[in-house]
Amino acid sequence: MRNYKTMIKANDKRLDPIAMSYLRFSDSQQGSGHSTTRQTDGADEWSEKKGIEIVKRMGDLGLSAWTGKHVKKGELGAFLEMCKTEDFQAICKVRDVYLIVECLDRLSRETIMTAVKQLSDIVHAGVIVVTLCDGQEFTPETLKNVGTLIMAVTVMARANEESERKSERLLKVYANKRQDAIEGKLFSRNIPAWLDLADPKAKSGDPAKFKQRPEVVRIVRRIFKDAASGKMPGRIAMELNKEGVPTMGKASENRRKETSGLWYPLTVKRLLEQPSIGGTLRFGTKWQSKIEVQDIENYFPRIIDEKLQARVFRILKAHGSNRGKASTAKWFLHLFRKMAFDWKTGEPIYICRWGHPKGNDFMPRWSYVPNGIRLGKRQGKRWGGRNFEAIFFITIRLALEVEGSTMRDEADLALAEVALEKIQKQINKFLNLFQTSEDDDLDLGIFKSKLLELQAEEKELLTQVQEAKMKIQAGVGKVMIDEDESDREKLHQVLLSNVERIDMDCEDRKFRVKLMNGIEYEVLVDEDRGEIDVHSDDFQVDDRMRKMKV
């Protein structure tokens, strides 16, 4: 057994020494093995033999030291920040502070310069780093020793090289499996919960054949219909739990994993955003730094209509932060929550309410007001609730009746596709130049910079094409919005599914509306004359909308 007593020498510091331990592993699955026990028991053994109390135990479980996630998101990052503070450095001057780790590769597997700087920052703050694997101490004095420094550098360099080699091997395996998927072979046995393998014994590399699980597909389709009607993930999850609808893991008894049996807003949101719902297998999200995202369409059976999926995507994008909790108020007043914003400042629009003269049993009065005015940060006008809603519903009902409402988006799509085709032809010319050029004197650096510019333009155009397609697929068409609906919360959900944004100017009495199908129009209210003036570039404003009386 190693003799630890020689590790700490007597000194003239006034206070007793203390220790902190740090354990880490990269894969969360290692937590079920011996890694945690081995690192924890080693630190406890050191503490007992030295008679030094471990006052703080730090751990970054499942965070990689090669990518630096343990520093960016974990406890080691917080410890490094603490080492920079004058208060902590003052503590290290009056007492010995030890950091116990199994090995230096627990602290870092990043590049050698990064790892050495990190170790240097810790020890120069006054912390004594102890490695249990070899019983070494690292302090400013010991690091002055060339042998100790070389040993530390060697350990950290070897750790980085091992991680690099492991990453390269995994990426090669992943690339081969991805190519198999492109050829119609099974990428993994880990498939979406609403599907089963047609052959239960199939393994990676076999033909990719799936069958739907009807009991789960029904639940997924119900969730998408609810989302398309304007219900947000929080409300959908609440209703599913209230009705006792089983989660996708509970819907069939032969699933691999035990679940809590409850629906959560985040679970619903992730389900609605899953590309596999539409039959697409997506690559690259796990290794974004090495492999670009690549979609394989029609890999899985599509279980949701394309237009319905596009419509839900648009709603989530427009009102994504709204978790959709049910209102506990007696009266649901704010119909435009998460939709309405101040025209000039972009602040969200809130409501101010006051009681009804006849008592609490009657619907209170309210007005719409920008948040800055509501909080008293600035002066400004409000807009009476009933007055604004009456004008809004008159205009939106007519706007939703407009035929050919996707014509503008179809034109945008055509223009973007033409521009995209030109860019891609130029990119192909440059790529051919790089592959076929035999002129050693030709400076390809100039062409590479131009290629990067073209690829950036291509990426932007691809985004424009995708957004235009989404708008067309999510076209509202003719939608009946009944402002006399007694259930105002239900009316709010209908608006969420049809309205992307409302910009209100309470001062000048005007507002601008953008619908989910891309239609935009502006309304100017002349309260003195009692008239409404409507303008739009997306449809012809007829006599009904040009000068309407309020």
N, C-alpha and C positions, 0 to 999 in steps of 0.2 A: 504494500500500500504506500502511495506517495506521501512523503512527509511535508505537510503544508506549513509547519511552524516556521520554516525558514523563509516563507514568502513575505511575511510582514516584519519589518524591523521597528524597533522602538524609535519614537520621535518625540518632539517637544510640543506636539499639538495638544491643546487643552481638553478637547472633547473626545468622547469615545468614537471609534470608527463605526461606520454604517455601510451596508451593502445594498445594491439593487441587482436584480437578476433580469435577464432578457432571454426569452426563447422565441424561436421562429421556425416555421416551415412553409414551403411554397404552395403545397397542394393541400386543400382542406381534408382530403381523404387520409392524409398522414396523421390527422388527429385521432383516428380510430386505431392507429398502430401504437408503436412504442416510443415515438419521437418525443411526445410531450412528457411522458413518464421519465424517459432517460435524461432529458434536459433538466427537468424539475428536481429529480432525485439527486443529480450531480450537484446542483446549486445548494440543496439542503445539506448534503454531506459536507461540502466546503464550509458552509456557515457553522455547522455543528463543531467541526474540527478546529476552526479558527476562533469560535466564540464570538462571532460578529453577527448581529441581527440583520436579516434581510427586511428592510423597511418598505420596499416597493418591489412588486413583481410586474414586469412588463412583458407583453407578448403580442406578436403580429402573426396570427394563425391564418395560413392560407394566402399570405402576401409575399410576392416574389422579391428577393433581394437582387435579382439580375436586372429586372425592369425598374427597380427603385420604388415600387409601390409601397414598400414598408416605410419609406421615408416620406413619400408624398401623402399617404393616407393613414399610416400606422402610428404606433406609440413611439417607435424609434425616432421618427421625425419630430415629435413633440419633445423628446428627450434632448435631441440635438439643439433645438431652439432654446431649451432651458439652459444648456451648457453655455450659451452665448450671453446669458444675463449676469449682471454684476452681483446680484443677490446670491445666486448659486455658486459663483466663483468665490465669493466671500466665505460661504460655508466650507468649501474645499480647503480653505486656508487654515481653518481652525479644527478640522477633523478629517481623517482619511475617508474618502468615499470610493467604494469599489463597484465596478460594473462586472457582473459574472456572466460569461457567455460560454457555451460549449466549445466554440471554435470561432476564429475570425470570420469564417464564411457565413456565420449567422448574422453578422453585422452588415456585410455587403458582398455581393457577387458582381457588382458593376465593374466598369473599366478600372484599371489599376490606379490611375490618377485620382479618380473619384473616391475609390476605396481608401487610399492612403490619406487623402485630405480629410475624409470623415473620421478616421482613427486619430489623426493629428488633432482635429478640433476637439475631440473628446478628452484626450490626455492633457492637452494644453489648458483645458478648463480646470484641471486639477483632479480629474477622475483617474483612478488606477484600474485599467482593464485587465481582467483575469480570464485566461482561457483554460477551461477544465481539461481539454484533451491532452495538453502537454504541461500544464501547471505554470505557464509563463505569465509574467507581469509586464504590462506595457505602461511606461511613464515617460515624461520628457527626458529623464536621465537615461533610462534603458534604451530608448530609441536613438540616443546619440551613439550607442554601440553599433558598429557597422554590422556585426553578425546578427544582432537582434533585428535590426531594420531589414536586412536581406531576408531573414526568415519570415518576417511579417509580409514583405512584398511577395515572396514566393508563394505563400499560402493564399493570399488574395488573388494573385495572378492565376494560379492553378484553378481556383474556384470559378473565376470568370471564364477561363478556357473550357472548363467542364460544362458550364451552362451554355456557352456558345455551341459546343459540339452537340449537346443534347437538343438544343433548339433546332439546329440544322437537320438532325436526324428526324425529329418530329415533323418538321416542315416538308421533308421529302416524302414521308409516309402520308402526310395530309394531302400533298399534291397528287400522289398516285391514287388515293381514294377519291379525290375530287375528279380526276380524269375518268375513273370508273363510273362515277355518278353521271357525268356528261354522256357516257356511252350507255346509260340506262341500267347501270348495275346498282346494287344496294350499297349506299354510302355507310350506313350504320344501322344497327338494330334499335337504336334510340330514335323512335319516330313520334310524330304528334299523337296526343292522347286520344284523338277521335279516329285513329286508324289502327289497324292490326296488320301484321304480315300475313299475306295469303298463305305462305308456307311458314308455319311456326318454327321450323328448323333452319330457315334460311340464314345465311351468314354474309358478312361483307364480301362483295364481289359477285354474289349470285344475282340473277335478274331481279330488278326492283318491282315487286308486285304487292299491292296493298288492297285491303278491303275496309270499308267503313264500319264504324261501330254505331249503329243507328241510335242507340240510347244517348250517346254523347253528341252526335251530330245534331240531334233535336235541340239539345241545350245550347250548343254554339249558335245555331240559327236563331233561336229565341233571343240570345244576347245581342246579336247583330241587328235584329228587328227593333229591339228596345233602343239601341244606340242610334239607329237611323231616325227614330221618332223624337230624338232630342234628350233622352235620358243619359245622364253622365255615369261613369263607372261606379261611383259611390252609391248612387241610387239603385243601379242594377244589382250590385252586390247585396245591398240591404234587402231588396225584394226577393232575391234568390234564397237568401238565408231565412227570411220570414216564411216563405212557402215551403221550406225544407227541400229545395232542389239540390240533389247531390252534386258535389264537385266532380270534375272530370276523372279524378283518381278514384272517387267513391262510386261512380256510375256503373262500374263493373268490378266484380269481386276478384278477378284474376289479375289486377294490375300489380306492377312491380313494387310500388312504394306506398306506405301508409301515409295518409294525409290527415290534416286536422278536421276535414269535413266542412270547413267554412269558406265562404267566398270573401275575398278582400278586393277593395277598389283597384289596387295595383295589379292583381291577378287578372281582373277583367280588362284593364287597360292594355296589358301586355298581350292578352288574347286578341283583342281587336286590332292590334298592330302587327300580328303575326303574318309574314308573307306566305307561310305554308297553308294558311286558310284558303288562299287562292291557288294552291297547287305549286307554289314556288319554293325551291330549296335554295337557301341563301348561304354563301360561303364568305369567309373573310372576317367575320365579326370577332373571332377569338384571337386572330393574329393580324390585326389591322396594320401593324408596322411592316409586315413582311408580305402579306397577300392582299391584293385589292378585292373588294367585295365583288362577287360574281354570282348572278342569279341563274338558276336553271328552271325555266318555266315548264309547267305541266309535268313535273316530276311526281308530285302527289296528286291524288284525285281532288279537284276543286269542289268544295262543299258550300261555298257562298257565291251568289250571283255577283258578277264583276261590277255591275252598276251599284249594287247595294254596298259592296266593299269600298268602292270609291267614295260613295256618299258618306259613309261612316268615317273614312279617313279625313275627309274635308272637315267634318264636324269636330273631330278630335283636334285637328290642326288649328282650327279657329278658336276653340274653347278648351284647349288641352289642359289648362291648370285647374279647371272646374271639376272637382271630384263629385259634385252632384249630391251633396247631403240633403236629406229631406228637411224642409222648413218646419220648425216647431212653433212658428207664430200663428196666431189665430187667423190673421188675414195675410194672404200672399200678395204683397203690394208691388214689389219690384219685378216687373215683367222682363226687364232688359238687363238683368244681372249677367255680368261677364260678356255682354255684347255692346253696351253703350259706353262711349268715352267722350271726353271733352274735345271739341273740334280744335281748339288752339293749343292746349297743353298736353293732351293725350291722357289726362287723369281719368280714372274710372268714374262713372256716374253712379251716385248713391241716391237714396231718398231721404227726405225729412218728412216726418209725419206728425200730425196733431189730432186730437180727439174729435169725434163727431158731436155736434151740439145736442143730439138726442141721446147720447150715452154710449157705453162700450159695446152694446149689442149691435150697433150700426157700424158699417165699414168706415174707418177713419179717413180723413183727408190727407193727401200727401203731395209732394212735389219732387221733381228730379233736379239734382244739383251736383255740380262737379265736386270732387272730394276736397280740393283746396278751399273752396268756399264753405263747405260743410264744417271743416275743421277751424275756420276762422283765420286761415293764413292769408286770405285776400278777400276783397269785396266783389260782389257780383250778383247777378240775378239768378232766380230759379225758374223752373218751368212747371206749371201746375200739372199734376199727374193725369187727371181725366182729360184735360185739354190736349196735352201732347199725344196721349194714346189715341184719342179720336182722330187727330190729323194723321198719325202714323198708320193706323189701320185703313183709312180711306186710300192712302197712296200705295201701300204695299199690296192690298187686295187687287188693285188694278195692274200693278207692275207684274204680279205673279200670273196674270192672265195673258201676258204678252206671248205670242207665238214666235217660234224661231229664236228663243232666247240664248241659244248657244252659238249663234252665227259669229259673234265677235271672237269667241274662243276658238272656233274652227278656223277662222282667218289667222289668228295668232299661231295656231298649231302649224298651219301650212307654211307661214313665213319662217317659223323656227326650224321646220324640217328642211326647207330649201337651204337655209344658212348652214345647218348642220352638215348637210351633204357636201357643200363646198369646202367646209373646214376639214372634214374627214378625207377628202381627196388630196388636199394640201399635206395633211399629216402623212398619208401613205407615200407621197412623193419623197418627203424627207426620210422616211424609214427605208425606202428603197435605195436612196442615196447612201445612207450609212452602210447598208448591207453590200452594195456593189462597188463602192468607191475603192480604187486601187492606187489613187494618187496620194503619195505620202506627204506631198507639200500642201495638200488641201487642208485648210484650217476648218475642222468640223465644229469647233467651239461656237462659231457664229451661228451655224445652222441649228445647233443644239438649243441655244437660247431661244431662237425663233420657234423651234418645235415645242418647247415648254409653254410659250405664249399661246400657240395654237391649241395645245392640249387643255390649257386652262379655259380657253373660249369654248372648246368642245364640251367640257364638263358643265359650264354654265348653260349652254344650249340644250344639253340633255335634260337638265333640271327644268328648263322652260317647257320642253316638249312634254315631260312627265306631268307637270302642273296643268298644262292645257288639256291633256287627255283626262286628267282627274276632274277638271271643271266640266268637261263635256259629258263624262260618264255620270257625274253627280248632278246633272241638270235638273232643276226643280220642276219644270213644266208647269202644269196647272195644279195649284195647291189651294185648297179652301182653308182660310184662316178665319175662324169665327170669333170676333172680338167680344161677342156676347156669351162666350163660354163661361159658365158659372165657376168651373174649377180653374182658377187663375194659374195654379201651378202646372196643370196640364197644358194650358195655353203657353206658358213659359217654355215648356219642352218642345212644343210645336215650333215656336220662334227659334229656339236653339238649332233645330234641324234645318231651318231655311235661311236664317240671317247670319252672315259672317261677322258684320261689324256695323255699328251705328255711331256716327260722329255728331254730337249735339253742340250747338252754339246757343246757350240760353240767353246770352246778351242780345244777339241780333235775330233771335227767333228763326233759326234755320237748322236743318240737319241733313246729313248725307247717309245713305243706306247702301251697303254692299251685300248682295244676296249670295247664297252658296253656289248658284249657277253662273256667277260672274256678272250679273246685271248690277249696275250702279245708277243711282239717281239722287238728285238734290231737291230739297223742298225749302222754299222761302215763304214764311208766313207774314202777311201784313195784317196785324191785329186791328189796326184802325179801320181798314176797309172790310175786314173779315174775309180775306181772300188767301188762297194757296197757289203759289206759282211753282210748277214742277219742271225740272230740266233733266235730260238724260241723253247721253251719246249712244246708248245701247238699244233704244227703241223710239219709235215715233210717238211723241206726246200728242194725244188727240184732244178734242174739245172737252172731254170729261175731266182731263187732268190739267189743262193749261191755266185756267183761272177758275178754280172751284171755290165756292162759298163755304165758309165754316159755319 
